[in-house]
């Protein structure tokens, strides 16, 4: 393998590693989200469902009956 190809391979490896580390770092920065991540799993025989979503956060507010009168 010639020197030029080795340099390109090393450069691409460094870029890939940098992107991987960046994505992990950015994910950990935004751990305190306004809408926290949540997961729901369902299994029945061979069927497996997993739903990832951002659930609403009430921010210490009264929701039921306070924002909109209940009944």
C-alpha positions in Angstrom: 0.0 0.0 0.0 1.5 3.3 -1.0 2.1 6.2 1.4 -0.6 8.5 0.0 -3.3 5.8 0.5 -2.2 5.2 4.1 -2.4 8.9 4.8 -5.9 9.1 3.4 -7.0 6.1 5.4 -5.5 7.5 8.6 -7.2 10.9 8.0 -10.6 9.2 7.3 -10.2 7.2 10.5 -9.4 10.3 12.6 -12.5 12.1 11.1 -14.7 9.1 11.8 -13.5 8.9 15.4 -14.0 12.7 15.8 -17.6 12.5 14.5 -18.3 9.6 16.9 -16.9 11.4 19.9 -18.7 14.6 18.9 -22.1 12.8 18.7 -21.6 11.2 22.1 -20.5 14.5 23.6 -23.4 16.5 22.2 -25.9 13.8 23.4 -24.6 14.1 26.9 -24.7 18.0 26.9 -28.4 18.0 26.3 -29.2 15.5 29.0 -31.5 18.0 30.8 -34.1 18.4 28.1 -37.3 20.3 28.2 -39.0 17.1 27.0 -37.2 14.1 28.4 -36.6 11.0 26.3 -38.7 8.0 27.1 -39.1 4.5 25.7 -42.1 2.1 25.6 -41.7 -1.6 24.8 -44.3 -4.2 23.9 -43.6 -7.9 23.3 -46.2 -10.5 22.3 -44.9 -13.9 21.1 -42.5 -13.0 18.2 -43.7 -9.4 17.9 -41.5 -6.8 19.5 -42.3 -3.1 19.4 -40.1 -0.3 20.8 -41.2 3.3 20.6 -38.8 6.2 21.4 -40.4 9.6 22.0 -39.9 12.8 24.0 -42.5 13.0 26.7 -44.0 16.3 27.8 -42.6 17.9 30.9 -45.0 19.8 33.1 -42.4 22.1 34.7 -44.0 22.1 38.2 -47.3 23.4 36.8 -50.8 22.1 37.7 -52.1 20.5 34.6 -55.3 18.6 35.3 -58.0 21.1 36.2 -55.8 24.2 36.3 -55.0 25.0 32.7 -58.5 24.0 31.5 -61.3 23.5 34.0 -62.1 19.8 34.5 -65.7 19.0 33.7 
